Amino acid sequence: MARLRPQDPADADWVAWTLQTAHAHDQYLLHAYGGTKIGMGLDQVKNLNVPAVDRRMRHEISTKLIAEWDRHSSAVDALRHSIDLLAEYKTSLITAAVTGDLDVTTAGSGIPG
């Protein structure tokens, strides 16, 4: 485990985003060591390539990435909520069919397809 302490908080976001890229993953695989426990030493971590971009551009890119991440996270949360509601609905239909509250012989007649 390594703890990075950038001087500028925007730099922390930039390093975090760049370490999640495919390029960083490739570097990790190239420099990783171990058989059953894969890791990197501090020498390998300090030699990882992080794109050099001026501070203003780093902040701009990080801000946009955070906004997109939040937007996608909201969509994922909405989908998970819908899945939970559908699972609950499925359970209630099964319960209604088992208890006899729902006539399964005619229940599907109103469903198109």
C-alpha positions in Angstrom: 0.0 0.0 0.0 1.3 3.4 -0.9 -0.1 6.8 0.3 0.2 9.6 -2.2 0.1 13.1 -0.8 -0.2 15.6 -3.7 0.2 19.3 -2.7 -2.9 20.4 -4.7 -6.2 18.5 -4.1 -6.9 18.7 -7.8 -3.7 16.7 -8.3 -5.1 14.0 -6.1 -8.1 13.7 -8.4 -5.9 13.7 -11.4 -3.6 10.9 -10.1 -6.7 8.9 -9.0 -8.2 9.1 -12.5 -5.0 8.4 -14.4 -4.3 5.3 -12.2 -7.7 3.9 -13.3 -6.9 4.1 -17.0 -6.1 1.1 -19.3 -2.6 2.5 -19.7 -2.0 2.4 -15.9 -3.4 -1.1 -15.7 -1.0 -2.2 -18.4 1.9 -0.7 -16.5 0.7 -2.4 -13.3 0.7 -5.8 -15.1 4.1 -5.1 -16.5 5.7 -4.2 -13.2 3.7 -6.4 -10.8 5.4 -9.2 -9.0 4.3 -12.3 -7.1 2.5 -15.6 -7.7 -0.5 -15.9 -5.4 -0.3 -12.3 -4.1 0.3 -9.8 -6.8 1.6 -6.4 -6.0 4.0 -3.6 -6.7 6.9 -2.3 -4.7 7.3 1.5 -4.1 10.0 1.6 -6.7 7.5 0.4 -9.3 4.8 2.8 -8.0 7.1 5.8 -8.2 8.0 4.9 -11.8 4.4 4.8 -13.1 3.8 7.2 -15.9 1.2 9.8 -15.2 0.4 12.2 -18.0 1.9 15.6 -17.6 -0.8 18.2 -18.1 -0.9 21.7 -16.8 -2.7 22.4 -13.6 -5.7 24.2 -15.2 -6.3 21.3 -17.6 -5.9 18.7 -14.9 -8.6 20.5 -12.8 -10.9 20.8 -15.8 -10.6 17.2 -16.8 -11.0 15.9 -13.2 -14.1 18.1 -12.7 -15.7 16.8 -15.9 -14.8 13.2 -15.0 -16.3 13.6 -11.5 -19.5 15.0 -13.0 -19.8 12.1 -15.4 -19.1 9.6 -12.7 -21.8 11.1 -10.6 -24.3 11.1 -13.5 -23.5 7.4 -14.2 -23.7 6.5 -10.6 -27.2 8.0 -10.4 -28.3 6.0 -13.4 -26.9 2.8 -11.9 -28.6 3.6 -8.6 -31.9 4.1 -10.5 -31.5 0.8 -12.3 -30.7 -1.1 -9.1 -33.9 0.4 -7.5 -35.9 -0.7 -10.5 -34.4 -4.2 -10.3 -35.3 -4.3 -6.5 -38.9 -3.2 -7.3 -39.3 -5.9 -10.0 -37.9 -8.6 -7.7 -40.4 -7.5 -5.1 -43.2 -7.6 -7.6 -42.2 -11.0 -8.8 -42.3 -12.3 -5.2 -45.7 -10.8 -4.6 -47.0 -12.4 -7.8 -45.6 -15.8 -6.7 -47.2 -15.4 -3.3 -50.5 -14.4 -4.8 -50.4 -17.4 -7.1 -49.6 -19.8 -4.3 -52.2 -18.5 -1.9 -54.9 -18.6 -4.7 -55.3 -14.8 -4.7 -54.3 -14.8 -8.4 -55.8 -17.2 -10.9 -52.8 -18.2 -13.0 -54.9 -19.8 -15.7 -56.3 -16.4 -16.8 -53.7 -14.0 -15.4 -51.6 -14.1 -18.5 -54.5 -13.5 -20.9 -54.1 -9.7 -20.7 -50.3 -9.7 -21.3 -49.4 -8.8 -24.9 -47.2 -11.1 -26.9 
